[in-house]
Each structure stands twice: as C-alpha cells, then as structure tokens.
Amino acid sequence: MNDTEETQGRSERRDAAENRQRILDAALRLFEHNGVEQVSMNQIATEAKIGPGTLYRRYRNKSELCLDLMKENIIILFENIEAHLTQNRTAPASQRLKGVLILFIRFREKKSQLLTGVEESTTTNRFRSRTQSPLYVELHQLLVGLLDEMTVTGHTPPDSVFKADMLLMALSSDSYSFQKEERGYSSEKFLEQIWLTFNFQDV
C-alpha cells in the first residue's frame, strides 16, 4: 500500500467512525425525546444530517442500532451474570437460575426503552429477528445449561431448549410491560409467578 492509499484508508475509517457517532448521538436524542417506537430510521438520518443510504449501510434496522447503543451495558450484564455464577457455582442450579433472572429483570428495568428497540425490528418476521439477536442467543445458551442441570432423573420434563424459549418469551418487553402495566405486578411478583408457572425445583 502506498502513502496515498494509506492516507485514504485512515480518512475513510475516520469518516465511518464519525458517522457512527453522529448516528448514535442523533438516535439517542430522538429516542429519549419521543420513545424508540415512535422514531423512524429516516428521522434518525435527518437528525444525524446524513443520507438514508449511509444509515442503512451501517444499520439495517432500529434493532441493530439499539443493540449498538446498548453494547457496553450488555457486556456489563453478562459480566455480572458470570460473576454470580462463579460465586454460586456450588449452589443448586435453580438458585443460580433465579440469580440470572433477577439480574436480567433489573437490566430490563433500567434499559427498558432501548431493550424494547433491540427486540423489535422492521423485518417481516419479528419473532425470528428477536431470537437471532446476540442478546437472545447468549441468554438462551445460559438458560439451557442451567435447565439441563435441573432435569430430574426419571421424569420427562419439557425439552430445555423449548423451556428456555418459553421463558425468554415471558421475559420479553411486550410480555413484561403487559404484566406490569395491565396486571399490576411488581418485578418481584413477576419473578415469583414465573417461578410458579415453570414449576422450578431446587435441584
């Protein structure tokens, strides 16, 4: 690579980084003022003073954009989960699972707007988009491992993969918001009902 090409490469990387920051700053302003659901990708492009094509080359939808905004918070969430699992490695699997759910519910409470944005998508298959997000995939793997440990020998419980899917659906933004706003459950009562519904045992 000659000096001209190297200079151009640095300039392109700098422009890309500046565009990314401009997009994230604009999106955060709009989300805080209007709410994630009310903001369109075109509004974000206008606020960031870039073309829609530039925005869509970096983010296919609001879900990806919200995920980028939450990246550091998600890293912290999984660090906290890992610390909890390490500190309680000799505890029953059900106790470790309850701790994971408590951490995730606290995370949902603090970052509800952006987390809703991560779970939603402009794609035609919202469910498929949600289940393919990195947050869902990593949480699902964690839950499957703990649920496998909780399987009682001699019984035929629901498959752990299926059970983890159902649990994460119950913990999704729309389900959690409905139970809080329409049914009046606190986060503590919500977790209690999850525990009873899924019939988790101290194994």
Secondary structure by P-SEA (a helix, b strand, c coil): ccaaaaaaaaaaaaaaaaaaaaaaaaaaaaaaccccccccaaaaaaaacccaaaaaaacccaaaaaaaaaaaaaaaaaaaaaaaaaaaccccaaaaaaaaaaaaaaaaaacaaaaaaaaccccccaaaaaaacaaaaaaaaaaaaaaaaacccccccccaaaaaaaaaaaacaaaaaaaaacccccaaaaaaaaaaaaccccc
